[in-house]
């Protein structure tokens, strides 16, 4: 997904240029942004259907989780001392910022590879691994971000109530998503006829209502609505009969939601402290190094012989809308911890990697195509497999 022009449009409309969207107007758009953030989280959660995942090769899952966890660990290990020594944050504040940007770093969008898979009748065995890995990357990033906001919770409770511990906040955060998923499942009822306008409208209203409720509860408790709706989407994908209609609706609206987030991010952006701007380009380099090393470890050490590739990280450079969503979520929930810096680093990373992501992904898959045997599409965790009925 591109979108630099939409980011520029948002900046031109924002309070620092034309003022058509002043600071107050940008603040008033928070409920719409909350809905968009929840939309992205629910879309991610809808991919993980247990009946489909049970059919995925164990080697594919091992490669995907190894790449995601190693990439996250490497990025976090480099960012934590950066925020502590360069930004001068205390260790717990440095941990929050480092986990946030490490979550952004591990995120990967499968859009470029998915498009390549749709255009090709046959594909190399590495293609479904890349598609699955991109979604596991997003899962690890969203979960880590949601947990760090819960563990280092920002907010107060009534003086007559004992303040929950970090573990209890994490459980409460998970419970909000589970409760929202159960309520939405009951509200949705029997599968609507999504091909009929009335059924499609009912599904859209029900989906938007569920996301608004879940996101609103998360914002009220200073949690991440992306993490909450991820749990909501996962529950919906594994219960009821409308999961395919819901996923189709979410995927059809992913692009406009992403572009709306870019416009809002552009209107909200400001450079922040000049002393800390050096962290933004350093973050891009950290993300590149962590991505390549994590991909090399998973592709050369963890992968079985028929799936080994040293270029796995190069195929996962694109970050997509979830990275922008996480950064915006951070600026709203933790405005006390360098929100402008986190947003600047994220937007710079997203825009720079989008320039080369599609070309690098195509090169990796083409090299695997030339080197290995071919297999028919729709197997082992790709988007076709995710859409198969149970």
Secondary structure, 3 states (H helix, E strand, C coil): CCCHHHHHHHHHHCCCCCCCCCHHHHHHCHHHHHHHHHHHHHHHHHCCCHHHHCCCCHHHHHHHHHHHHHHHHHHHHHHHHHHHHHCCCCHHHHHHHHHHHHHHHHCCCCHHHHHHHHHCCEEECHHHHHHHHHHHHHHHHHHHHHHHHHHCCCCCCCCCCCCCCHHHHHHHHHHHHHHHHHHHHHHHCCCCCCCCHHHHHHHHHHHHHHHHHHHHHHHHCCCCHHHHHHHHHHHHHCCCCCHHHHHHHHHHCHHHHHHHHHHHHHHHCCCCCHHHCHHHHHHHHHHHHHHHHHHHHHHHHHCCHHHCCCCCHHHHCCCCHHHHHHHHHHHHHCCCCCHHHHHHHHHHHHHHHHHHHHHHHHHHHHHHHHHCCEEECCCCCCHHHHCCCC
